[in-house]
Structure formats: C-alpha cells, structure tokens
Amino acid sequence: MSQGGQQRPKSSITYKGVRFPWQAPLHCLQAMESFEVRPDDIWLLTYTKSGTTWIGDIVNKILVNSGLREKEDPNIDHAPYAEYHLYSKPNFQLLAEAPSPRVITSHLLPQFLPPQIFVKKPKIISVARNPKDIVTSSAYHYQIIEAQEDYSSLQNIMDAIMSGKIIFGEWHTHVLYWWNKREDDNVLFLKYEDMKTDLESSIKKVCEFLGCRLDTQTLKKISEETTIDATRKRDMKPKDARLIAYNIDPAMSPFVRKGVVGDWKNHFTVAQSEEFDKWCAEVLKHRGLTFQYEA
C-alpha cells in the first residue's frame, strides 16, 4: 500500500446512527455498498482490540508459506481495512487493484459490509475477545491514536460500549452475528483467549479452513513467529506505513500492546467490574457465547 495520507478531521463522524473514526470517512463507508467482493477473498471481521493485527499476521504467514503470496514485506499493510483512507488513495481503491487472494480487514457491523459478501460468500474469519480486556486495551489505544475527547478514561469507554455509542457500534451485535454464523462453511469463529491458550492448534485450524496444507514443522515455525511478542515487534517497525499515516512513534504503537488475558483486573474497580458483568450477562443471555476472563 502506498504511503501519504489524507487530511484528518479532529473528530468522529456519524453514519446511519453509528460513530466512525476519522480514518473511516463517509466516502469509504458509502463505497462499501458497491465494493466488488471476490470469491477467493479472505475477510478478517473483528471488533476493535480483539486480535485484528494478530490474526492478520497469522493469515499472511500461512499464505506466504503456502506459496499463495510473495515473501513478506514488513513495510506493507498485508490486510488493509476496507473502510479506511490512510494513504494517497482510499483502501477500497487500493484493494480493487490488489492481486488475489486479497486479505481484507474490517471492524464494520454486518449492515455496513459490502452486500456482495453475503452473496459470493468469501472466507470469513471472526475473532472475539472478552469485552473487559477490550475496554482496557481501548483505553490505552485512544491515548495514542487521535480520537474522541470523551474516550479519555476507562469509565468513559466502558459507558460508551454499554450504551452502543462506541466507535464502530455495538460490541455484542458484532460478535453475536458471527457467533450465530459459526456453522456456515465460509465462516471460522475464533476466540482470542483460545488462541492465547494454544496458538499452534488455532493456526492449524485457520490453515485447514483456508484449504492450505502445511507440515507440522512449518506450523510450529509460524506459531513461534506469531506470538503476541513477535507480532508486537514487527508492528513497531519505524517504516510501518500505518504508523507513518497515523504520525505515531513506533515505540508507542497502539496496535498490539500486552495481549494478555485478564489485564482488566489491573484497571477495573470492583464496582466497574460488577456493573460490566451485569451488562454482559444481559446482552449475551441465552446466546450460548461465553468468554474466558482470566488466564
């Protein structure tokens, strides 16, 4: 992806009742309605701070080791967000020019995705993470990324998620939609915490889902190269096009932080934890979806 950015506004926009960050401008959101989906696309559909960079790194290494992609270039965004405009061209235009198989990332709720996704049925990988760690990671993320002034504290972010007024919209709407699609042939639903517990098995599952055959030694090599620590180090390269577009010091990269399960315990008060637990129990009631909150 070429470098050079767009003029950035200072605040979010609201489109069809949902707030979006400056890097997902109106013309990109509207372009999704006619975006050309390819049957051999691989879409990574995650909520924010749910292992997006991590799963993108894993998928890219699987494709490279399977001979479906050229050797990695650490300065290229291998899984661009369909709805973003960070560089000289919006990503939807860059993706239209990209060779197959494309790996495309998005935080969009289902109603904002290209309608062709539901017709052409490309491969879709969705990663879900326990929401307490999402809140904690978001609090750090918005200290680094230019964002909305009302995301200045963990309580503000927690309130925004519970009210549905958070950037990109309702967490539970996103995760429950893909949870309910988990039996579809073109959908792989993963949990962040399961990936942390047994990364090699998770990588094998992704590999099989993508129809790639890799030997045990290669799978082990990929698992060693895609630990959270390894992904963080790659994500902090000074020439990373995203860091240039965001004007961020690589040492402060907000895309991959601790990546641990249960870090929320170091930030939530007892009262906040109880309030959030009550909300989670309500929105997930009778859905069969549970999360691991401690390592």
C-alpha positions as CSV (number, residue, x, y, z in Angstrom):
1,M,0.0,0.0,0.0
2,S,1.4,3.4,-0.9
3,Q,2.1,6.0,1.7
4,G,1.0,9.6,2.0
5,G,-2.2,10.4,3.9
6,Q,-5.4,12.3,3.8
7,Q,-6.3,15.4,5.7
8,R,-7.6,14.2,9.0
9,P,-10.5,15.7,10.8
10,K,-10.4,16.0,14.6
11,S,-13.5,14.0,15.5
12,S,-15.6,11.1,14.5
13,I,-18.4,11.1,12.1
14,T,-21.9,9.5,12.5
15,Y,-23.3,7.5,9.6
16,K,-26.6,5.7,9.8
17,G,-26.7,6.1,13.6
18,V,-23.2,4.7,14.2
19,R,-20.0,6.6,15.0
20,F,-16.9,6.0,13.0
21,P,-13.3,7.3,13.4
22,W,-11.6,9.8,11.1
23,Q,-9.8,7.1,9.2
24,A,-13.2,5.6,8.0
25,P,-14.6,8.7,6.2
26,L,-18.0,8.9,4.7
27,H,-16.9,8.3,1.1
28,C,-15.3,5.0,2.2
29,L,-18.3,3.9,4.1
30,Q,-20.6,4.7,1.2
31,A,-18.2,2.9,-1.2
32,M,-18.8,-0.4,0.7
33,E,-22.3,-0.6,-0.9
34,S,-20.8,-1.3,-4.3
35,F,-17.5,-2.8,-3.3
36,E,-16.6,-5.7,-5.6
37,V,-16.0,-8.8,-3.5
38,R,-14.1,-11.8,-4.9
39,P,-15.0,-15.4,-4.1
40,D,-11.3,-16.1,-3.1
41,D,-11.1,-13.1,-0.7
42,I,-10.3,-13.7,2.9
43,W,-12.1,-11.3,5.2
44,L,-11.0,-10.7,8.8
45,L,-14.1,-9.4,10.6
46,T,-13.2,-8.5,14.1
47,Y,-14.4,-6.0,16.7
48,T,-11.8,-3.4,17.7
49,K,-9.0,-4.5,20.0
50,S,-9.8,-8.2,19.5
51,G,-6.6,-9.5,18.0
52,T,-7.1,-8.0,14.5
53,T,-3.4,-7.4,13.8
54,W,-2.6,-10.8,15.3
55,I,-4.9,-12.8,13.1
56,G,-3.8,-10.8,10.1
57,D,-0.2,-11.7,10.8
58,I,-1.1,-15.4,11.1
59,V,-3.1,-15.5,7.9
60,N,-0.4,-13.7,5.9
61,K,2.3,-16.2,7.1
62,I,0.1,-19.1,6.2
63,L,-0.4,-17.7,2.7
64,V,3.3,-17.0,2.3
65,N,4.3,-20.4,3.4
66,S,1.7,-22.0,1.2
67,G,3.1,-20.2,-1.9
68,L,-0.1,-18.1,-2.3
69,R,1.6,-14.9,-1.6
70,E,5.1,-13.5,-2.2
71,K,7.6,-13.1,0.6
72,E,6.6,-10.7,3.3
73,D,7.5,-7.0,3.2
74,P,7.3,-5.7,6.7
75,N,6.6,-2.2,5.4
76,I,3.4,-3.2,3.6
77,D,-0.1,-3.5,5.1
78,H,-0.9,-7.0,4.1
79,A,-4.5,-6.9,5.5
80,P,-5.9,-3.4,4.9
81,Y,-9.1,-2.2,6.3
82,A,-11.7,-1.9,3.6
83,E,-13.3,1.2,5.2
84,Y,-10.1,3.2,5.8
85,H,-8.5,6.0,4.0
86,L,-5.0,6.4,5.4
87,Y,-2.9,6.7,2.3
88,S,-2.9,8.6,-1.0
89,K,-5.9,6.5,-2.2
90,P,-8.7,5.1,-0.1
91,N,-8.2,1.4,0.7
92,F,-11.2,0.4,-1.3
93,Q,-9.4,1.7,-4.5
94,L,-6.1,0.1,-3.5
95,L,-7.9,-3.2,-2.9
96,A,-9.6,-3.1,-6.3
97,E,-6.1,-3.1,-7.8
98,A,-4.7,-5.8,-5.5
99,P,-4.0,-9.3,-6.7
100,S,-5.8,-12.3,-5.4
101,P,-6.1,-13.7,-2.8
102,R,-6.8,-10.5,-1.0
103,V,-6.8,-10.4,2.8
104,I,-9.2,-7.7,3.9
105,T,-9.8,-6.5,7.4
106,S,-12.9,-4.7,8.7
107,H,-14.4,-3.6,12.0
108,L,-17.7,-2.9,10.4
109,L,-21.0,-4.2,11.7
110,P,-22.7,-6.6,9.2
111,Q,-25.1,-3.9,7.9
112,F,-22.2,-1.8,6.7
113,L,-20.3,-4.5,5.0
114,P,-20.4,-4.9,1.2
115,P,-23.6,-6.7,0.3
116,Q,-21.7,-9.0,-2.0
117,I,-20.1,-10.7,1.0
118,F,-23.4,-12.4,1.7
119,V,-23.8,-13.4,-1.9
120,K,-20.3,-14.5,-3.0
121,K,-19.5,-16.0,0.4
122,P,-15.7,-15.5,0.6
123,K,-13.8,-17.0,3.5
124,I,-14.5,-15.0,6.7
125,I,-12.5,-15.3,10.0
126,S,-14.0,-13.6,13.0
127,V,-12.1,-13.3,16.3
128,A,-13.9,-12.5,19.5
129,R,-12.3,-11.3,22.8
130,N,-13.7,-10.9,26.3
131,P,-15.1,-7.4,26.5
132,K,-13.4,-6.4,29.7
133,D,-10.0,-6.7,28.0
134,I,-11.3,-4.9,25.0
135,V,-12.2,-1.9,27.3
136,T,-8.8,-2.0,28.9
137,S,-7.0,-2.2,25.5
138,S,-9.1,0.6,24.1
139,A,-8.3,2.9,26.9
140,Y,-4.6,2.6,26.0
141,H,-5.3,2.7,22.3
142,Y,-7.1,6.0,22.4
143,Q,-4.3,7.6,24.4
144,I,-2.1,7.1,21.3
145,I,-4.4,7.4,18.4
146,E,-6.1,10.7,17.6
147,A,-9.6,10.1,18.7
148,Q,-12.5,11.5,20.5
149,E,-12.0,13.5,23.7
150,D,-14.7,11.6,25.5
151,Y,-12.5,8.4,25.4
152,S,-10.2,9.9,28.0
153,S,-10.9,7.3,30.7
154,L,-11.7,3.6,31.1
155,Q,-15.1,4.6,32.6
156,N,-15.9,6.7,29.5
157,I,-15.1,3.8,27.2
158,M,-17.0,1.3,29.3
159,D,-20.0,3.6,29.3
160,A,-19.7,4.0,25.5
161,I,-19.6,0.3,24.9
162,M,-22.6,-0.4,27.2
163,S,-24.6,2.3,25.5
164,G,-23.7,1.3,22.0
165,K,-22.2,4.8,21.3
166,I,-18.7,3.5,21.0
167,I,-16.8,3.9,17.7
168,F,-17.9,1.2,15.2
169,G,-21.0,0.5,17.1
170,E,-22.3,-2.3,19.4
171,W,-19.8,-4.9,20.5
172,H,-22.5,-7.6,21.2
173,T,-24.2,-7.0,17.8
174,H,-20.9,-7.7,16.1
175,V,-19.8,-10.8,18.0
176,L,-23.2,-12.4,18.2
177,Y,-23.8,-12.0,14.5
178,W,-20.7,-14.0,13.6
179,W,-21.2,-16.4,16.6
180,N,-24.6,-17.3,15.0
181,K,-22.8,-17.9,11.7
182,R,-20.1,-20.1,13.1
183,E,-21.6,-23.2,11.4
184,D,-21.5,-21.7,8.0
185,D,-19.0,-23.3,5.7
186,N,-17.3,-20.0,4.8
187,V,-17.1,-18.7,8.4
188,L,-14.5,-19.5,11.1
189,F,-15.2,-18.2,14.5
190,L,-12.3,-18.0,16.9
191,K,-11.8,-16.8,20.5
192,Y,-8.8,-14.7,21.3
193,E,-8.4,-16.5,24.6
194,D,-8.3,-19.9,22.9
195,M,-5.6,-18.6,20.6
196,K,-3.6,-17.5,23.6
197,T,-4.0,-20.9,25.3
198,D,-3.0,-23.0,22.3
199,L,-1.7,-20.9,19.4
200,E,-0.4,-23.8,17.3
201,S,-3.8,-25.6,17.3
202,S,-5.5,-22.3,16.4
203,I,-3.1,-21.8,13.5
204,K,-3.7,-25.3,12.3
205,K,-7.5,-24.6,12.4
206,V,-7.0,-21.4,10.3
207,C,-4.8,-23.3,7.9
208,E,-7.3,-26.1,7.4
209,F,-10.1,-23.5,7.0
210,L,-8.2,-21.7,4.2
211,G,-7.5,-25.0,2.5
212,C,-3.8,-24.7,3.0
213,R,-1.6,-27.8,3.7
214,L,1.5,-27.2,5.8
215,D,3.6,-29.7,7.6
216,T,4.0,-29.8,11.3
217,Q,7.4,-28.2,11.3
218,T,6.0,-25.2,9.3
219,L,3.0,-24.8,11.6
220,K,5.3,-24.8,14.6
221,K,7.5,-22.2,12.9
222,I,4.5,-19.9,12.2
223,S,3.3,-20.3,15.8
224,E,6.7,-19.2,17.0
225,E,6.7,-16.2,14.6
226,T,3.2,-15.1,15.6
227,T,3.2,-15.0,19.3
228,I,1.9,-11.7,20.7
229,D,5.5,-10.6,21.5
230,A,6.7,-11.4,18.0
231,T,3.7,-9.6,16.4
232,R,4.3,-6.6,18.6
233,K,7.9,-6.3,17.5
234,R,7.0,-6.4,13.8
235,D,4.2,-4.0,14.4
236,M,6.7,-1.4,15.8
237,K,8.9,-1.1,12.8
238,P,9.8,2.6,12.1
239,K,8.8,2.4,8.4
240,D,5.4,0.8,9.0
241,A,3.1,2.6,6.6
242,R,0.3,2.7,9.2
243,L,2.5,4.4,11.8
244,I,3.5,7.0,9.3
245,A,-0.1,7.6,8.3
246,Y,-1.1,8.0,12.0
247,N,2.0,10.0,12.8
248,I,2.8,7.7,15.7
249,D,6.2,7.0,17.4
250,P,6.8,3.2,16.7
251,A,7.8,2.8,20.3
252,M,4.2,3.7,21.2
253,S,2.4,1.5,18.7
254,P,-1.2,1.1,19.8
255,F,-2.0,-1.8,17.5
256,V,-0.5,-4.6,19.7
257,R,0.0,-4.0,23.4
258,K,0.3,-6.6,26.2
259,G,-2.1,-9.0,24.6
260,V,-2.7,-10.9,27.9
261,V,-5.9,-12.4,29.2
262,G,-7.2,-10.7,32.3
263,D,-5.4,-7.4,32.2
264,W,-8.7,-5.8,33.0
265,K,-8.2,-6.8,36.7
266,N,-5.4,-4.2,36.9
267,H,-7.7,-1.4,35.8
268,F,-11.3,-2.1,36.7
269,T,-12.6,-1.2,40.1
270,V,-14.8,-3.7,41.9
271,A,-17.9,-1.6,41.2
272,Q,-17.0,-1.2,37.5
273,S,-16.4,-5.0,37.2
274,E,-19.8,-5.7,38.7
275,E,-21.6,-3.2,36.6
276,F,-20.0,-4.5,33.4
277,D,-20.7,-8.2,34.3
278,K,-24.3,-7.4,34.8
279,W,-24.5,-5.7,31.3
280,C,-22.6,-8.6,29.6
281,A,-24.9,-11.2,31.2
282,E,-27.9,-9.3,29.8
283,V,-26.7,-8.8,26.2
284,L,-25.4,-12.4,26.0
285,K,-28.3,-14.1,27.7
286,H,-29.5,-17.3,26.1
287,R,-26.9,-17.0,23.3
288,G,-24.5,-19.8,24.3
289,L,-21.5,-17.5,23.9
290,T,-19.1,-17.3,26.9
291,F,-15.7,-15.8,27.4
292,Q,-12.6,-16.6,29.5
293,Y,-11.8,-13.6,31.7
294,E,-8.7,-14.8,33.5
295,A,-5.5,-16.6,32.3
